[in-house]
């Protein structure tokens, strides 16, 4: 979730204590991805827009850059590859192997790595450590609002309605403080929170082919900041052309989100 300065103020009534308990559960449990195993096939998975995973032989994982399965070893896969490969396998119960592979990530503050390190540790019974990793992930990237995607595997009975309630709660709190609030990805529930969100942020929508899903925001004159990343090697001119067609605000960034950027002419 991104929050920016705005002059508007919106007030709504307080949530019930039961609803707030559910919101607290969501606050503690972002959803992103990770882990891999040597004892069963590996998978590739997209963090933000879940699709069918690619299965690889044991000891290998899908490399998005090379477009093939490669050996799992330090430096052979990007952090994103490790995260994609790991999510499905961690959910299958290969927690120790997940932790082993996540340790190969170059950025140990990556919210995706932290999320499923926390998930795996919690499943192994290391509850306090797991929750601390979840919270660290939230401190870095509190935008992972689609925890309902993995259902009871979060440890809480979260549903789409919980995520919608959570976003509406955040919108009220942001607007109370004169802030604008945006929806990052999570297009599956976008229509349910469209009135509460002031803008949207997409990641990799051009590379993955779902930029048109943001037309509901632009139809209401709400900006959509479309971010693509250099590691996808996209056709930048084609991205700019499509962004203009759908009235998006396009930006090309490095995955590590350093200062470098490229804007359409």
C-alpha positions in Angstrom: 0.0 0.0 0.0 1.3 3.4 -0.9 0.3 6.6 0.9 0.9 10.1 -0.3 0.0 13.6 0.8 -3.4 15.0 -0.1 -5.7 17.7 1.1 -8.9 15.6 1.4 -10.5 14.4 4.6 -12.9 11.6 5.0 -14.4 10.2 8.2 -16.4 7.0 8.8 -17.6 5.2 11.8 -15.3 2.9 13.8 -15.1 -0.8 13.0 -16.5 -3.4 15.4 -14.0 -5.1 17.8 -14.5 -8.4 15.9 -13.6 -6.7 12.6 -10.6 -5.0 14.1 -9.3 -8.3 15.3 -9.5 -9.6 11.7 -7.8 -6.4 10.4 -5.0 -7.0 13.0 -4.6 -10.5 11.6 -4.2 -9.1 8.1 -1.8 -6.4 9.3 0.4 -9.2 10.6 0.3 -11.3 7.5 1.3 -9.9 4.1 1.3 -12.2 1.1 4.2 -12.4 -1.3 6.2 -15.5 -2.1 9.2 -17.8 -1.7 11.1 -21.1 -1.0 12.4 -24.1 -3.0 13.1 -27.7 -2.2 15.6 -30.4 -3.3 13.3 -33.2 -2.3 10.5 -32.5 -4.8 10.0 -30.5 -8.0 10.5 -26.8 -8.0 8.0 -24.2 -9.3 8.0 -20.7 -10.7 5.3 -18.3 -9.6 4.3 -14.7 -10.0 4.1 -12.8 -6.7 1.4 -10.4 -7.6 -0.8 -12.0 -10.2 -1.0 -15.7 -9.4 -1.0 -18.1 -12.3 -0.2 -21.7 -13.0 3.3 -22.5 -11.7 6.0 -24.0 -14.0 7.3 -27.3 -12.7 11.1 -28.0 -12.8 13.1 -31.1 -11.9 14.4 -31.5 -8.4 17.4 -29.4 -7.6 16.4 -26.8 -10.3 14.1 -23.8 -10.5 12.7 -21.6 -13.3 14.8 -18.7 -14.4 12.7 -15.9 -15.8 15.7 -14.4 -17.6 16.9 -17.6 -19.1 13.4 -19.0 -19.7 14.4 -22.5 -18.5 15.0 -24.5 -15.4 18.5 -23.9 -13.9 20.4 -25.4 -11.0 19.6 -24.0 -7.6 22.8 -22.5 -6.2 23.8 -19.1 -4.9 24.0 -16.5 -7.8 22.3 -18.7 -10.3 18.8 -17.3 -9.7 17.4 -13.8 -9.0 15.7 -13.1 -5.8 12.5 -12.9 -7.7 13.1 -16.4 -9.2 13.7 -17.8 -5.7 10.5 -16.2 -4.5 8.4 -17.5 -7.4 9.8 -21.0 -7.1 9.4 -21.1 -3.3 5.8 -20.0 -2.7 4.2 -23.1 -4.1 6.6 -25.5 -2.5 6.5 -23.8 0.9 2.7 -24.2 0.7 3.3 -27.9 0.0 5.1 -28.2 3.3 8.8 -28.2 2.4 9.7 -25.7 5.1 13.3 -26.5 5.9 14.3 -26.6 2.2 12.4 -23.3 1.8 14.5 -21.7 4.5 17.7 -23.1 3.0 16.9 -21.6 -0.4 15.7 -18.3 0.8 19.1 -17.8 2.5 20.5 -17.6 -1.0 18.7 -14.3 -1.7 21.0 -11.4 -2.2 18.6 -9.0 -0.4 17.8 -10.3 3.0 15.4 -7.4 3.5 13.3 -8.4 0.5 9.7 -8.5 1.8 9.0 -11.6 -0.2 11.9 -13.4 1.3 10.9 -12.3 4.8 7.3 -13.3 4.3 7.9 -16.9 3.5 10.8 -17.2 5.8 8.3 -16.2 8.5 5.7 -18.6 7.0 8.2 -21.5 7.1 9.5 -20.8 10.6 5.9 -20.5 11.9 5.0 -23.8 10.3 8.1 -25.4 11.9 6.8 -24.3 15.3 9.1 -21.2 15.7 6.1 -18.9 16.2 7.9 -15.8 17.7 10.6 -15.9 15.0 8.0 -16.3 12.3 5.8 -13.4 13.4 8.9 -11.2 13.8 9.8 -11.9 10.2 6.2 -11.2 9.1 6.3 -7.8 10.9 9.7 -6.9 9.4 8.2 -7.6 5.9 5.3 -5.3 6.7 7.6 -2.5 7.9 9.3 -2.7 4.5 6.4 -3.3 2.1 3.0 -3.0 3.7 1.2 -3.4 0.4 0.5 -7.2 0.4 -3.2 -7.1 0.9 -4.2 -10.4 -0.8 -3.5 -12.8 2.0 -6.8 -14.4 1.3 -5.1 -16.1 -1.7 -3.6 -18.7 0.6 -6.6 -19.1 2.8 -6.1 -20.9 6.1 -2.4 -21.3 5.4 -1.9 -17.8 7.0 -3.2 -19.3 10.3 -6.3 -17.1 10.1 -9.6 -17.6 8.2 -9.0 -14.6 6.0 -11.3 -14.0 3.0 -11.6 -11.5 0.2 -14.1 -9.6 2.3 -11.5 -9.3 5.1 -9.0 -7.7 2.6 -11.7 -5.4 1.4 -12.6 -4.4 5.0 -8.9 -3.8 5.7 -8.4 -1.6 2.7 -11.5 0.5 3.6 -10.2 0.8 7.1 -6.8 2.0 5.9 -8.5 4.5 3.5 -10.5 6.0 6.4 -7.4 6.3 8.5 -5.4 7.8 5.7 -8.1 10.3 4.8 -8.4 11.3 8.5 -4.8 12.4 8.3 -5.2 14.3 5.0 -3.4 11.6 3.0 -4.2 9.9 -0.3 -4.1 6.2 -0.5 -3.5 3.8 -3.4 -4.2 0.2 -4.2 -1.1 -1.7 -5.3 -1.9 -4.6 -7.6 -4.6 -6.9 -6.1 -6.8 -6.3 -9.1 -9.1 -9.1 -8.1 -10.7 -6.9 -5.4 -10.1 -3.5 -7.1 -13.8 -2.9 -8.0 -14.8 -3.4 -4.3 -12.5 -0.6 -3.1 -12.5 1.7 -6.1 -14.5 4.4 -4.3 -12.1 4.4 -1.3 -8.8 4.4 -3.2 -7.4 7.6 -4.7 -5.0 6.0 -7.2 -3.5 2.6 -8.2 0.0 1.3 -8.6 0.7 -1.7 -10.9 3.8 -3.7 -11.2 4.7 -5.7 -14.4 1.2 -5.3 -15.9 2.7 -4.8 -19.4 5.0 -7.8 -19.1 2.2 -10.0 -17.7 -0.5 -8.6 -20.0 -3.0 -7.2 -17.4 -2.7 -3.5 -17.8 -6.3 -3.2 -19.1 -7.5 -4.4 -15.7 -6.8 -0.9 -14.4 -9.2 0.9 -16.7 -11.7 1.1 -13.8 -9.5 3.6 -12.1 -8.8 5.8 -15.1 -12.5 5.7 -16.0 -13.1 7.5 -12.7 -10.2 9.9 -13.4 -8.0 8.3 -10.8 -4.3 8.0 -11.8 -2.7 4.6 -12.3 1.1 4.5 -11.9 2.3 1.6 -14.0 5.8 0.4 -13.1 7.8 -2.0 -15.2 11.2 -3.4 -14.3 14.4 -3.7 -16.3 14.9 -7.4 -15.5 11.9 -8.2 -17.7 13.6 -6.8 -20.8 10.3 -5.4 -22.1 9.8 -3.4 -25.3 9.8 0.0 -23.7 8.4 1.8 -26.7 5.5 -0.7 -26.8 4.9 -0.2 -23.1 4.7 3.6 -23.6 2.3 3.2 -26.4 0.0 0.9 -24.4 0.2 3.2 -21.4 -1.0 6.1 -23.5 -3.8 4.0 -24.8 -5.1 3.1 -21.3 -4.2 6.5 -19.8 -1.6 5.1 -17.4 1.4 6.9 -15.9 4.3 4.7 -17.0 7.7 4.3 -15.4 10.6 1.9 -15.9 12.6 1.1 -12.8 15.3 -1.3 -11.6 13.9 -4.0 -9.3 16.0 -2.7 -6.4 14.2 0.6 -6.6 17.3 2.7 -6.6 17.2 6.3 -8.0 17.5 5.3 -11.7 14.3 5.6 -13.8 13.2 6.0 -17.3 10.1 7.8 -18.4 8.2 7.7 -21.7 8.7 10.7 -24.0 
